Amino acid sequence: MKCLIIGAGPAGLSAAETLRKLSDRLEITVVDGERLLYARCQLPGVVAGRLIDDFRPPDFFTRNDIELIAGKRALFLWPDKPQVLLEDGGRLRFQVLLLATGARPRKLEIAGEDLRGVFRLNQYRDALHIARWEAGKAVVFGGGPVGVALAEALRDRGIPQVTLVVKASRLLAGQLDEQGAERVAKALSNRKIAMVFGQNPAQILGNKKVQSVGLEDGREFPADIVTAAKGVRANVSLALRAGTGIKVNPCFETDRKGVFAAGDCTWVRDALSGETVLPGAWSLAVEQGKRAAQGMFWRLRHPEGSWQESDLVPYGEPFTKQYAATIAGVPLVAAGLNTYPGEVQVWDAGRAYRRLVFRGDRLLGAVLMGDIAGAGVYNWLIRKGRELSRREKNALLRGEVFSLMLSGEPEQFCAK
Ligand SMILES: Cc1cc2nc3c(=O)[nH]c(=O)nc-3n(C[C@H](O)[C@H](O)[C@H](O)COP(=O)(O)OP(=O)(O)OC[C@H]3O[C@@H](n4cnc5c(N)ncnc54)[C@H](O)[C@@H]3O)c2cc1C
């Protein structure tokens, strides 16, 4: 039984691994357009001059009896045939297919974007190009996770002047509350990273090579390298029908039987906010890949069947936002809806900062900074929506999560 997976990122590889665990009789092929397999989260590290770790052990594919076709892009999926066309003209047949093609950075769509010295960071080779570019003044566009990581990486590389230009009024506006974002801004400022808020780029100026950037308010900043991290676009070209991302059901099957999608190319509903979003996080891609593999395995045994709730391993606890990083040496975790109205409780003890948002007796969002011990417990409680007593709420605020673990469901906490 032939399982084909396009994309060897965390979604694709966790699906392949799960399929192999489910049966040793499946034929599993993974195709990726890149030759080198790596974790994208490590790309800012490459910019900073660090080496990347192995994403999977070197014998991962042989040990799991998975065929890897690396360095060949999939170009086309026939609408009426279970076949995929590769860029070298080869065709691959499948009984079940997983699209795990990820996302790519958005273009800025402004003048000067194609000048030399203007980069977006998505692939290993982008990171190498940025790392090798001689520069004394850098401008980074975008105050989200990738923009912040890039600004730090450029400083780590020794560029003396780094300016981060952010459209929102604060950093990490999608992840953090104001107080949390201020702490991050202070940490970056201590690292001599300048920040400009409330501004978008208007144009990039130069003659063949970038020389400066112009902002919406008319200000101009000299720059010999510009990196842009202003959101992503899902890679949906293989899907028959897709909007911003590929739509899937709770088992990650698309509207075509036998074709699944997982990770950053999908469009999923945030269970807490009800908003449709691109997942955009490593751990969620891994989790979605696992769930999709279970759906693919079910489909192989029921080629014409319709999903019944009782047949399915549903998509675990509801999906919601998750972000983890270390910024200027400070570990940070943000989960759930941190900027939504609710009962807000803050614990600010110097290095350790905790901000919890409750809706009634349920935890809706959590920001942990400095001390992230027990982050999995907060995350689990948010996703599970479990009711909390006043005593438990207080314990969470003080970071005493182990008392909660002792009072129930410890195995689930450990599994996260
Ligand atoms: C610079 C950077 C830093 C990041 N930092 C973090 C972080 O700190 N924490 C975090 O949680 N997340 C981070 N992310 C996001 C995280 O990397 C992604 O959410 C995650 O990689 C998504 O996994 P995926 O498997 O869906 O897609 P990807 O990891 O993007 O993998 C998709 C794969 O599909 C391949 N592909 C695409 N189209 C085709 C095709 N037509 N044919 C063949 N192959 C194809 C691509 O080559 C790629 O290898 C970062 C992302 C970037 C770019």
The ligand as an SDF file (V2000), in Angstrom:
LIG
                    3D

 53 58  0  0  0  0  0  0  0  0999 V2000
   13.5430   31.3080    9.9600 C   0  0  0  0  0  0  0  0  0  0  0  0
   12.4660   30.5480   10.6460 C   0  0  0  0  0  0  0  0  0  0  0  0
   12.4990   30.4120   12.0370 C   0  0  0  0  0  0  0  0  0  0  0  0
   11.5050   29.7130   12.7020 C   0  0  0  0  0  0  0  0  0  0  0  0
   11.5460   29.5870   14.0640 N   0  0  0  0  0  0  0  0  0  0  0  0
   10.5950   28.8930   14.7110 C   0  0  0  0  0  0  0  0  0  0  0  0
   10.6490   28.7000   16.1340 C   0  0  0  0  0  0  0  0  0  0  0  0
   11.5700   29.1690   16.8070 O   0  0  0  0  0  0  0  0  0  0  0  0
    9.6640   27.9680   16.7390 N   0  0  0  0  0  0  0  0  0  0  0  0
    8.6370   27.4180   16.0080 C   0  0  0  0  0  0  0  0  0  0  0  0
    7.7610   26.7550   16.5860 O   0  0  0  0  0  0  0  0  0  0  0  0
    8.5700   27.5800   14.6730 N   0  0  0  0  0  0  0  0  0  0  0  0
    9.5090   28.2900   14.0030 C   0  0  0  0  0  0  0  0  0  0  0  0
    9.4380   28.4570   12.6540 N   0  0  0  0  0  0  0  0  0  0  0  0
    8.2890   27.8860   11.9470 C   0  0  0  0  0  0  0  0  0  0  0  0
    8.5010   26.3820   11.7360 C   0  0  0  0  0  0  0  0  0  0  0  0
    9.7720   26.1480   11.1780 O   0  0  0  0  0  0  0  0  0  0  0  0
    7.4000   25.8770   10.8310 C   0  0  0  0  0  0  0  0  0  0  0  0
    6.1530   26.1130   11.4710 O   0  0  0  0  0  0  0  0  0  0  0  0
    7.5350   24.3940   10.5260 C   0  0  0  0  0  0  0  0  0  0  0  0
    8.7660   24.1160    9.9000 O   0  0  0  0  0  0  0  0  0  0  0  0
    6.3970   23.9410    9.6160 C   0  0  0  0  0  0  0  0  0  0  0  0
    6.6090   22.6100    9.2960 O   0  0  0  0  0  0  0  0  0  0  0  0
    6.0340   21.9830    7.9300 P   0  0  0  0  0  0  0  0  0  0  0  0
    6.4500   20.5560    7.9550 O   0  0  0  0  0  0  0  0  0  0  0  0
    4.5960   22.3040    7.8070 O   0  0  0  0  0  0  0  0  0  0  0  0
    6.7510   22.7850    6.7580 O   0  0  0  0  0  0  0  0  0  0  0  0
    8.2830   23.0440    6.4310 P   0  0  0  0  0  0  0  0  0  0  0  0
    9.1540   22.8420    7.6180 O   0  0  0  0  0  0  0  0  0  0  0  0
    8.3020   24.3550    5.7530 O   0  0  0  0  0  0  0  0  0  0  0  0
    8.6360   21.8860    5.4020 O   0  0  0  0  0  0  0  0  0  0  0  0
    8.0410   21.8360    4.1330 C   0  0  0  0  0  0  0  0  0  0  0  0
    8.9660   21.0850    3.2030 C   0  0  0  0  0  0  0  0  0  0  0  0
    8.2650   20.8840    1.9720 O   0  0  0  0  0  0  0  0  0  0  0  0
    9.1740   21.0480    0.9040 C   0  0  0  0  0  0  0  0  0  0  0  0
    8.3810   21.4020   -0.2840 N   0  0  0  0  0  0  0  0  0  0  0  0
    7.5570   22.4700   -0.4600 C   0  0  0  0  0  0  0  0  0  0  0  0
    6.9750   22.4170   -1.6650 N   0  0  0  0  0  0  0  0  0  0  0  0
    7.4280   21.3000   -2.2640 C   0  0  0  0  0  0  0  0  0  0  0  0
    7.1860   20.6990   -3.5310 C   0  0  0  0  0  0  0  0  0  0  0  0
    6.3290   21.2330   -4.4080 N   0  0  0  0  0  0  0  0  0  0  0  0
    7.8250   19.5510   -3.8250 N   0  0  0  0  0  0  0  0  0  0  0  0
    8.7020   18.9750   -2.9390 C   0  0  0  0  0  0  0  0  0  0  0  0
    8.9710   19.5080   -1.7240 N   0  0  0  0  0  0  0  0  0  0  0  0
    8.3330   20.6480   -1.3930 C   0  0  0  0  0  0  0  0  0  0  0  0
   10.1090   22.1470    1.3730 C   0  0  0  0  0  0  0  0  0  0  0  0
   11.3710   22.0420    0.7040 O   0  0  0  0  0  0  0  0  0  0  0  0
   10.2220   21.8510    2.8680 C   0  0  0  0  0  0  0  0  0  0  0  0
   11.3430   21.0550    3.1770 O   0  0  0  0  0  0  0  0  0  0  0  0
   10.4380   29.1400   11.9550 C   0  0  0  0  0  0  0  0  0  0  0  0
   10.4050   29.2710   10.5630 C   0  0  0  0  0  0  0  0  0  0  0  0
   11.4070   29.9580    9.9110 C   0  0  0  0  0  0  0  0  0  0  0  0
   11.3760   30.0720    8.4000 C   0  0  0  0  0  0  0  0  0  0  0  0
  1  2  1  0
  2  3  1  0
  2 52  2  0
  3  4  2  0
  4  5  1  0
  4 50  1  0
  5  6  2  0
  6  7  1  0
  6 13  1  0
  7  8  2  0
  7  9  1  0
  9 10  1  0
 10 11  2  0
 10 12  1  0
 12 13  2  0
 13 14  1  0
 14 15  1  0
 14 50  1  0
 15 16  1  0
 16 17  1  0
 16 18  1  0
 18 19  1  0
 18 20  1  0
 20 21  1  0
 20 22  1  0
 22 23  1  0
 23 24  1  0
 24 25  2  0
 24 26  1  0
 24 27  1  0
 27 28  1  0
 28 29  2  0
 28 30  1  0
 28 31  1  0
 31 32  1  0
 32 33  1  0
 33 34  1  0
 33 48  1  0
 34 35  1  0
 35 36  1  0
 35 46  1  0
 36 37  1  0
 36 45  1  0
 37 38  2  0
 38 39  1  0
 39 40  1  0
 39 45  2  0
 40 41  1  0
 40 42  2  0
 42 43  1  0
 43 44  2  0
 44 45  1  0
 46 47  1  0
 46 48  1  0
 48 49  1  0
 50 51  2  0
 51 52  1  0
 52 53  1  0
M  END
$$$$
